[in-house]
Amino acid sequence: MTKLVNQPLCEECLKNKNVTQGQIVHHIIELKEDWEQRVNQKNLETICRECHNKHHKKKW
């Protein structure tokens, strides 16, 4: 929850100069790959649902 408070906007959208409310704290390195990264602040990013869905569709 701290990540959303500190960064309430979608970091992926901001890269494209779009301002969108973030709703999800996303793990850049997935937990199934490295459980130890679950609380590493550098492994977390705030993203919106649309960006989260796009990210995970790429992997399927």
C-alpha positions in Angstrom: 0.0 0.0 0.0 2.9 2.4 0.7 3.9 2.3 -3.0 0.4 3.5 -4.1 0.5 6.3 -1.5 4.0 7.4 -2.7 3.3 7.0 -6.4 -0.5 7.2 -7.1 -0.1 7.5 -10.9 0.5 4.7 -13.4 4.3 4.7 -14.1 3.8 3.0 -17.5 1.3 5.6 -18.6 3.6 8.4 -17.4 6.3 7.1 -19.7 4.0 7.9 -22.6 3.0 11.3 -21.0 -0.4 10.1 -20.0 -1.7 10.8 -16.5 -3.7 7.8 -15.3 -4.6 6.7 -11.7 -2.6 3.7 -10.6 -4.6 0.8 -9.0 -2.1 -2.1 -8.8 1.3 -2.5 -7.3 3.1 -4.6 -9.9 6.2 -6.8 -9.2 8.6 -6.2 -12.1 10.4 -9.5 -11.3 7.5 -11.9 -10.7 7.2 -13.5 -7.3 7.3 -17.0 -8.8 10.7 -16.2 -10.2 12.2 -14.6 -7.0 10.1 -14.6 -3.8 12.8 -12.5 -2.1 11.9 -9.6 -4.4 8.4 -9.3 -3.0 9.2 -6.3 -0.7 12.1 -4.8 -2.6 10.8 -1.2 -3.4 12.9 -1.2 -6.6 11.0 -4.2 -7.8 7.6 -2.5 -7.4 5.8 -0.2 -9.8 2.4 1.4 -9.7 0.3 0.7 -12.8 -3.3 0.9 -13.9 -5.4 -2.2 -14.7 -5.1 -1.7 -18.4 -1.3 -1.6 -18.3 -1.3 -4.6 -15.9 -3.5 -6.6 -18.3 -1.3 -5.7 -21.3 1.8 -6.7 -19.4 0.5 -10.1 -18.5 -1.1 -10.8 -22.0 2.4 -10.4 -23.5 3.5 -13.4 -21.4 0.7 -15.7 -22.5 
